[in-house]
Amino acid sequence: MKQLEVSIMGQSYLLACPEGGEAALSRAVAAVDAEMCAIRDAGKVRARERIAVLAALNLAYQLSHAPSPSAVAPAAPQGAGSDAVPDLHSLVARLDQALASDGNLI
C-alpha cells in the first residue's frame, strides 16, 4: 500500500493508497478540496468540521444523482439542462437556511 501526501483546504494529510489508485485518489482529493474551499469562501460557515460535513453532503448528493456506470444511455453533456442541478441548488438553499438560524457557527 502506497502513501500519498495531499492537501485539503491548506492542511496536509498522509493517505494510504492502493498501487495504481493514485489518479483516482487525487481526483477525489481535488473534489473534496474544491467543495470545502467553495463553502469556506462563501463566508457563511467558518468551522472546519461544519465545512467538512456540508462538503460531504454535497458530494454524496452529487454521487447519488450521477448516472450509474451500467447505464446504457450516453451521458448528457454538461450544462444540458440536467435535473440534478436545480435539485442541488435547492438542497444548498435549504442547508443555507438551516445554518442561518444556527448561532453557533464559529
N, C-alpha and C positions, 0 to 999 in steps of 0.2 A: 504494500500500500504506500503510495507516494504522498508527501505532504506538500501543500501549496499555500503560500502566504498571500493573503488577499487583504484588501482594504474596503471597508463598508462605512460610509459616512465619516471618513477620516480616521477610523480606528482599524488597527491591524488584527487579523485573525489567522491562525495556522489551522488549516483544514486538511483532513485526510481525504485522499482522492484515489480511486482505483486507477491502475495503469490504463492509459488511453482515454480517461474521462476528464482530462484537463480542460478541453474545449467546452464541454457541457457544463462543468463546474464554473468556468469563467463566465459563461453566458448567464448562468443562474446568479452569480455574484453581481454581475453588471445590472441585472434586472432588479435585484433587491436594493442595491446601492442607489440606482436611479429613482426607484419608488420612495425610498426613505428620504433621499435628498429633496425630492419634489414636495413631500409632505412637510419637511422641515422648512423649506424655502417659502412655502405658502404662509408661514408665520403663525398659524393657528395653534400648533402643538409644539411644545418645547421638550417635553420629557422623552428621552431616548426610548424608554420602554413603550410608551404610547405610540410613538412613531413606528416602532418595530411591529406592534400589534396591528396598526392600521395598514402598514405596508403588506403584512402577511395576509390580511383580509382582502385587500385589493388584488394581490397576486392570485390568491385562491379563487376569488370570484372570476378573474380573467381566465384561469385554467378551467374552471367549471363550465365556462361558456365557449371554450375553444373546441373546434371540430375534433372528433376523435380520429386517431391515426388510421382507423379501419374504415373511415367514411369513404365512400366511393366517389362522391361528387367532388369536383375540383374546388380548392379554396377560393373564396371571393377575394379580389384584390383589396388592399387596404383602402379605406375611405369609400367603399362601395355601398354604404348605407346599411351596415350590419346592425341588427337589433341589439347586439351586446353593448354598443357604445351608449345609447340612451339609458339602458339599464345601469351601466356603470356610473354614468353621471347622476342618476337617481340615487344610487347607493351612496356615492360620495356626498351628495347633498344631505341625505339623511344622517350620515355619520357627522358631517359638519354641524348640523342642527343639534344632534345629541351632545356633541362636545362643547358647543357654545354655552349650554346650560350647566356645564361642569366647571365649577370654580376652582378645582384642584388640578389644573393642567401643569403647573410648574412643580 
